[in-house]
Amino acid sequence: MIDPCMINKKITVVTVCYNAADRIEQTIISVLNQTYDNIEYIIIDGGSTDGTVDIIRRYSDCITYWVSEKDGGIYDAMNKGISIATGQYINFMNAGDTFYSSETLKILAGRIDNNAIIIYGDCNVKFRGSVVHKKPLKIDYLNTKLPFCHQSMLVDVSFHKKHLYSTKLKIASDYKFVYDAYYKNNVKLQYIPITVSTFDSTDGVSSHNFITSMNEKFEIWGIENNFIYKFPWYFATLRMYLSLYVRRCIPTIATVFIRKFTDSLRSHQ
């Protein structure tokens, strides 16, 4: 049921990009095609040199605010977007990501609980031409990973301005934000069962990124100096290496099947 009190709430969509000329336009079009009419659209470009800025300029009349300048990394750029945002809720739809449909924000806006700080939904994951639909995991999984994708998340802007992303972290800052919001600030999370976003995971996570993310999570959990607590995660590292190797060696259809099977073993919303 659509709540008429929520339908006029301004939603800020932020796109962070850098040298994304091959994918930025699809994201811009996805945002501009939304039927929800109270959207603030912000693009934070990191000083691209590949033609990205030319594409942004092409749509500048429909973009609320955009800037192209050097930044301190993706989370610094995302924080810039948060600081500029004037909406009630904010979503990050970065270069290459798209909303599932033109009706997505309109449907979401009408179902938001006024007391919810973080709202999230389902996502579609593209992998080598195939698409896998993913429902969020149960919130208990937040102990180890982000149960939903950030592209399918809306956050209360006033809360986000007080709790920016940590720029000390390179990969796991969005995980830290949700982890701290839920476990330290006791905010209300709301799951809305619609598909919010589509993103491409063909490149996947590299072994380097996985190790970096794992070490950052050790800091978030406060166990960076506790070998006993860290030990089980070393097995996870080995499993990741094996997984990456297998993905490179087997056909796409087999990889997609394995992904769907392992996901089916987890508890979802």
N, C-alpha and C positions, 0 to 999 in steps of 0.2 A: 504494500500500500504506500502511495506517495504522500508524504507529509507536506501540505501547502506552506507550512511555516519555514520549511527548510529549502524549498525550491528556489528562493531568491538569494540564498547565501552565496557570497562570492567565493569562487574557488580559484586559487592561484596554481598554475601549471608552470613548472620551471624545466627548461631543457638546458643541460650542461653539455658542452661539446668542445672538441679540439680536433682540427684537421679531419672533419667528418663530411666532406663534400659528397661522398658516395652514399650517405645515408641520412643526412640531416633533413632533406626535403620531405621524405616520407613521414618523419616525425612532425614537422611543422604542419603539413597538410592534415595529419590525423588530429592534431589539436584544433586547428581552425575549422575543421569539419564538424566539431561537436555541436549538437543542437541546443545544448545548455547555453543560455545567453548571458550568463554572468560569470565570465571567465577572464581572469587576468593572466596574460601570457608573457613570461619572462625568459629570455635566452641569455645565458652566460657563456660566452666563448672565450677560450683560453689564449687568444691571439693567433688564430689559425692563419696558415699561409698557403692553403691548397685550394682556395675558392669557396670555402665554407661561408665566409663573410659576404661574398657576392650573392649567394643563395639567400642568406638572411635578409640582406637589403631588398631583395626582390619581394619579400613579404612584409617589409618593415611597417607599412601602413596598417597592418592587422596585428602587429605585435605591440604589446603595451610598453615594454622596455627591453632593450638589448644592449649589450656591451661586448667589445672584443678587446681583451687585454690579458697580459700574463697574470697567472695566479699561482697559488702554492699547491696545486693539485686538485683532484676532483672534489674533495670534501671542503676545501677552501672555496671553490667555485659554488658548491651547493649552499654553503653558508652565506655567500653573497646574495644568492637568490632568496634565501630566508629573510635576510635583513631588509630586502627591498619589498618583499611580499606585503600586500595590504588585504588579502583575502582572509576568510575565516579558516579555510582549510588549504593545505598545500600538497601537491603531488609532483614527483620528479619523473618526468618522461624524457629520458636522455636520448641522445642521437642514436637512431636505429630502432628505438622502441616506439610502439604505437598503441593507442587505445584499441580495444577489441572492436568497438563499433562506434558510430557517430552518436549513439544514444547513451553511451556509457556514463558520462558525468550526470546527465539528466536523471538516469535511474538511481545512481548512487546518492545524489543530492536529496532525493525524495525519501530515502530510507535511513539516513544518518540519525543516530540517537544523539540528542543534544548533549548528553553527558559523556559521550565517547571522545577520547583524545586521539586514538589511533584507529582508523577504519581500514579494513583490508578485504580483498576478494580473491577470486581465482585468477589464473593466468594461463596463457597458451605459450608453450616453448617450441620454437622452431629449431630443428636440427637437420641439416643437410637436406632441406626440402620437405621433411616430414614435420608434423605438428603433434605435440603431446599436450593434452589438457592436464593441468595440475591444480588440484584443490589444496588449500593450505593444510599443513600438518597441525595436529593438536598443539595447543599453546605450551604444553609440557616440553616440547622439543626445543623451546627457547633456551633450555639449559645447555644446549650444545650447538644449535644453529638457528638461523632466522627461519621461522616456520612458513613464511610467505615471502614473495618477491617484492622488492621496494617499488617496482613499477606499478604494482597493484595496491599501493598504500596511500592513504590520505592522513595528514596529521594536522591537528589543531595548530594554527599559526602562532597564536600567543604563547602556547607551550613550547613550540619549536624555537621561537626567538629567545627563550630563556634557557633552552637546552640545545645548543648547536652541536654539529658534528665535530668530533675530535680530529683536529688536523695532524695530530701526532701519529695517528693510525693511517695506514695506506690502503687497507682492504676491508677491515672489519668494523669501520666506524658506524655504518648503518646498523650492524648487528648490536654494537655497544649502545647505540641510541635507544633501540627498542628494548634491549635487555635492562638497561637502567630505568627506563620509563616504567616498565612493568614491575620489576623486582624492588627498585629503590623508591620510585615515586608513586607506585600503586595506582597508576592511571587505568582507566577503563578502556579496554580494547573491544572493538565490535567487528564481527565477521558478517559481511553481506554476501550471500551466495550468488554472485554473478561473475562472469569473466570480465576482468577490468583491462588487462593488457596483453600484448603479444611481444615477445622479444626473442632474439636469435641467440642460441647458445652453441652454435656450431663450433666456435673456437674453443669452447669449454674453459675449464680452469686449468692452468698450467701447474706443474708440480711446484714451481717456485712460488706461485701465488698461494697454493694450498699451504705450504710450509709457513709463509709469511702470515697468512690468515690464522693459522693454528697458534703461532707464537703470540700474535696480538690477542687472541682469545685467552691465552694463559694469563696475560696481564689483566684483561677484563675480569676474569674469574679470581684473580689474586693468587695464582698458583705458579707463577713464573719461576719461583725458586724452590718448588717442591717436586723433586724428581718422582716420588711415588705416585702423586696425582697425575703427573705428566706422562708417566710410562705407558698407559693404555693408548695414548694418542700416537705414540710412535708406531704402533701396529696400524693405526688408521693411515699414517703416512705411507707405509708399505702397500696397503690396500689401494691407496690413491695411485701410486706408481703403476701397479698392476692394472688398474682400471684404465689409465691413460694408454697403456701399451695395448690392451685388448681393443679399445675403441679405434685405434689406428689400424688394426689388423683385420677386423671383421666388417662385413657389409653393414650399411646404414640400417637396413631393416632389422638386423639382429641387435644392433645397439639400441634402437628404439624399443624393441621387445624387452630387452633386459631392463631398460629404464622404467618401462611401465610395470614390469613384474616387481622390481625392488620397491617401487613407489606403492604398489598395492599391499605390500607387507607392513606399511606404516599406518599409524592411526591418523585420520584426517578429521577436519571440521565437519 
